[in-house]
Amino acid sequence: MKIVMHERQGGHYRALEIDGEEVSHLGIYDYTMRIGPVRFKMGGIGGVATHGRHRRKGYSRIVMEDSIRWMAQEGYDVTILSGIEHFYEKFDFACCMQQCVARVRTRDAETALAEKRSFTTRPLEDADWPAII
């Protein structure tokens, strides 16, 4: 039994292997969390899964606990995830953010398109934060 890690764009993929077979895994995605002027190194945990026939054997716990230790060693200030309600409490995670969904009605999208306005996008800049906040 061993934990393997692969670097991926924007983060890290960690998996538990038993006899060369991956049985459980998760992703850690690197972000910068900002509260006022202070920036924190944040690891977002996602894609936590254990393959069907290996469930209920504690493998997800092994990967989660090992990953949390690894993030502490690597200097992450904050770890955050969204997922199964009441599942992650055993790892000392608490619900802190509401899951949100944005919807645009088809007719509104068609109206915006019909107006033939030009829309552009660009990366977020530090100067944008006052308007966003």
C-alpha positions in Angstrom: 0.0 0.0 0.0 1.5 3.4 -1.0 0.4 6.9 -1.8 1.6 8.2 -5.2 1.5 11.8 -6.4 1.5 13.2 -9.9 1.9 16.9 -10.7 -0.9 18.3 -12.9 -1.5 21.7 -14.3 -2.8 23.8 -11.4 -2.3 21.1 -8.8 -1.5 17.6 -7.6 -3.2 14.2 -8.1 -2.8 11.9 -5.1 -3.7 8.2 -5.2 -3.6 5.2 -3.0 -2.2 2.1 -4.7 -2.5 -1.4 -3.5 -0.5 -4.1 -5.3 -0.1 -1.6 -8.2 -3.8 -0.9 -8.5 -5.2 2.6 -7.8 -8.1 2.2 -5.3 -8.7 5.7 -4.1 -7.7 9.2 -5.2 -8.2 13.0 -4.9 -6.9 16.2 -6.5 -5.4 19.2 -4.7 -5.7 22.4 -6.7 -3.5 25.4 -5.9 -5.2 28.7 -5.3 -4.5 32.0 -3.6 -7.2 33.0 -1.2 -7.4 36.7 -0.4 -9.0 38.3 2.6 -8.5 42.0 2.4 -4.9 42.7 1.5 -3.7 39.3 2.9 -3.1 36.4 0.6 -3.2 32.8 1.7 -1.9 29.6 0.0 -5.0 27.5 -0.4 -5.4 23.9 -1.4 -8.8 23.0 -2.9 -9.6 19.3 -2.5 -11.7 17.8 -5.3 -12.5 14.7 -7.1 -12.3 12.5 -4.0 -13.3 8.9 -5.1 -12.8 5.3 -4.2 -13.4 2.7 -6.8 -16.6 0.7 -6.2 -15.3 -2.7 -5.1 -12.8 -1.0 -2.7 -15.3 1.2 -0.8 -16.0 1.0 3.0 -12.4 -0.1 3.7 -11.0 3.2 4.9 -9.0 4.0 1.7 -10.5 7.4 1.3 -9.6 8.2 4.9 -6.0 7.2 4.2 -5.7 9.4 1.1 -7.4 12.4 2.9 -5.3 12.2 6.0 -2.1 11.7 4.1 -3.0 14.7 1.8 -3.8 16.9 4.7 -0.4 16.1 6.3 1.3 16.8 3.0 -0.4 20.2 2.6 0.6 21.2 6.1 4.3 20.2 5.3 4.1 22.2 2.1 3.0 25.4 3.8 -0.7 25.5 2.7 -2.5 28.0 5.0 -6.0 26.9 4.1 -7.6 23.8 2.8 -11.1 23.9 1.4 -13.5 21.5 -0.3 -17.1 21.1 -1.3 -18.7 17.7 -1.4 -20.8 15.2 0.5 -22.6 16.8 3.4 -21.5 15.3 6.8 -18.8 13.1 5.2 -15.8 15.5 5.7 -16.6 16.4 9.3 -14.6 13.4 10.4 -11.5 15.2 8.9 -12.3 18.4 10.8 -13.8 20.2 7.8 -16.8 22.5 8.4 -19.3 23.8 5.9 -18.3 27.4 5.2 -19.5 28.2 1.7 -22.8 27.8 0.1 -22.9 26.0 -3.2 -24.2 28.4 -5.9 -25.5 28.0 -9.3 -25.9 30.8 -12.0 -28.6 30.4 -14.6 -29.3 32.4 -17.7 -32.6 31.9 -19.4 -32.4 31.0 -23.1 -34.5 34.0 -24.1 -32.2 36.3 -22.2 -29.1 34.8 -23.9 -30.9 35.2 -27.2 -31.8 38.8 -26.5 -28.2 39.6 -25.6 -27.0 38.0 -28.8 -29.6 39.8 -30.9 -28.4 43.2 -29.6 -25.1 42.4 -31.2 -23.1 43.8 -28.4 -19.4 43.0 -28.2 -18.4 41.2 -25.1 -14.8 40.6 -24.1 -13.0 38.8 -21.3 -9.6 39.4 -19.6 -7.8 38.0 -16.6 -8.7 39.4 -13.2 -6.3 42.2 -12.0 -5.6 43.4 -8.5 -7.2 46.8 -9.4 -10.5 45.0 -10.1 -11.1 43.9 -6.4 -12.6 47.2 -5.1 -15.4 47.0 -7.7 -15.9 43.3 -7.1 -16.1 43.6 -3.4 
